[in-house]
Amino acid sequence: MNLSTDEIARINDNPLYRVVGIFCEQAGAGQAQCRLTPNPEVCWPSPGRPHGGILFTLMDTTSAWAVMSTLADRQDCATIQLDIQYLAAASGDRFTCGARVVRRTRALGFTTAEIFDDQDRLLAVGQGTFKVLGDLPSE
């Protein structure tokens, strides 16, 4: 299932994403891509270098989007585990994370993900496990 442009826009419009600088570009069929244009406040201790926790948040967010794209209406997911390996220091104005679901059971989604800088340099790789949450209450 592809998430609609409206669904992506609604979820992109949240305080966390705005503060950090995350934007989901697409999510569907068990894959997602998000970009990070880090705000200066999240580049610490060095200007222009987002903190590793920000890259972790980018990977967690992108992986969750990939899992969400496999869910039925009124389901959600939550991170159980996310393992990240940093391969190079992050530096630059824009970063991209791609994630895909490699296995999906009724209760779990398993993902792999990669983060690249704007020079297509691989900065981090990771894998995650997400719990599928049952029917959500109606709004």
Phi, psi and omega in degrees: 000130174271137175282138183290161177301322179294318179296316179296316180299318181298315181286326177297333183274070177223155186300321181299310181299319181295316181295316184282320183106025180268142177215123177280125181269322179199150176207126178180152176052039176079015178227154177210154174222128177233154176240155176236120169246091193293134172289148182305330182294339180260005176260093183216138010271358184245133176302139178080004179232099180298141178302147180304328178295332177288319176295323176299316179297320177300314181293317179299314180298312182296318179296319178297319177301319179299315178294316181303329181289352178257358187271157173280165175306145177067020171247161178216182177218161178221143180290128172264316184208140172218124181246128182232140174242122178273124184259336180204156178291139179279133177207133178138185185258344186210137181226149181233136175239131173244137180223153176215151176277124180262341176202140180223124173251181178300323187253346187223153170233135180245132186232160165234154182208155177221145176241132178239151173270184183285358174256014183060030176269127180288120183257327184204149174230155180195172176215148184220164175233130184234135177274129175279125180263134184296195184307128177274153178295149177292148178273000000 
